[in-house]
């Protein structure tokens, strides 16, 4: 994993990409996370703000369901907060 994680931040958003096209039923297993099915045959699980313990629990469910994990990306809050701002 790259980048610095701020230990004082309560939670972060994550985009978890898995191989395969998951249907809407998977959302319940994945704590109600939004699913985005991409044309490349992968699904992005858009996790709401969760802490590290919840992230690891979600990744454990993905592993236990034998979903091939492609990537886990932390969504930087600062990018959305500072869009359009001038220095």
C-alpha positions in Angstrom: 0.0 0.0 0.0 1.4 3.4 -0.9 0.8 6.8 0.7 0.7 8.0 4.3 -2.3 7.0 6.4 -3.2 9.7 9.0 -3.7 7.8 12.3 -5.9 10.7 13.5 -8.4 10.3 10.7 -11.4 8.3 11.9 -12.3 6.8 8.6 -11.6 6.8 4.9 -13.5 5.8 1.7 -12.2 2.9 -0.4 -12.7 1.6 -3.8 -12.2 -2.1 -3.9 -11.9 -3.7 -7.4 -12.7 -7.4 -7.8 -12.7 -9.6 -10.9 -16.1 -10.5 -12.2 -19.5 -8.7 -12.5 -21.3 -8.9 -9.1 -25.0 -8.4 -9.1 -26.9 -6.2 -6.6 -27.4 -9.1 -4.1 -23.7 -8.8 -3.2 -24.3 -5.4 -1.7 -26.0 -6.9 1.4 -23.0 -9.2 2.0 -20.7 -6.2 1.7 -22.3 -3.9 4.3 -24.5 -2.2 1.8 -21.6 -0.8 -0.3 -22.5 0.5 -3.7 -21.4 -1.7 -6.6 -20.3 -0.4 -10.0 -20.0 -3.0 -12.8 -17.4 -1.9 -15.4 -17.2 -2.9 -19.0 -13.8 -4.6 -18.4 -15.5 -7.4 -16.5 -14.7 -6.1 -13.0 -16.7 -4.7 -10.2 -15.8 -1.7 -8.0 -17.1 -1.9 -4.5 -17.5 1.7 -3.3 -17.1 1.6 0.4 -18.5 4.5 2.5 -16.3 6.0 5.1 -15.0 3.1 7.2 -12.1 2.6 9.7 -9.3 0.1 9.3 -11.0 -2.6 11.3 -14.1 -2.4 9.2 -12.0 -2.4 6.0 -10.2 -5.6 7.1 -13.5 -7.2 7.9 -14.9 -6.4 4.5 -11.7 -7.7 2.8 -12.1 -10.9 4.9 -15.6 -11.4 3.5 -14.4 -10.8 0.0 -11.7 -13.4 0.6 -14.1 -15.9 2.1 -16.4 -15.5 -0.9 -13.5 -16.4 -3.1 -13.8 -13.1 -5.1 -10.5 -12.4 -6.9 -9.2 -9.2 -5.5 -7.6 -6.8 -8.0 -7.0 -3.6 -6.0 -7.9 -1.6 -2.9 -7.7 2.2 -3.3 -8.1 4.8 -0.6 -10.1 7.7 -1.9 -8.4 10.9 -0.7 -10.9 13.3 1.0 -8.7 16.3 0.2 -9.0 15.8 -3.6 -12.8 16.4 -3.4 -12.5 19.1 -0.7 -10.0 21.2 -2.7 -11.4 20.8 -6.2 -11.8 24.1 -7.9 -9.9 25.9 -5.2 -7.2 28.3 -6.2 -3.8 28.3 -4.5 
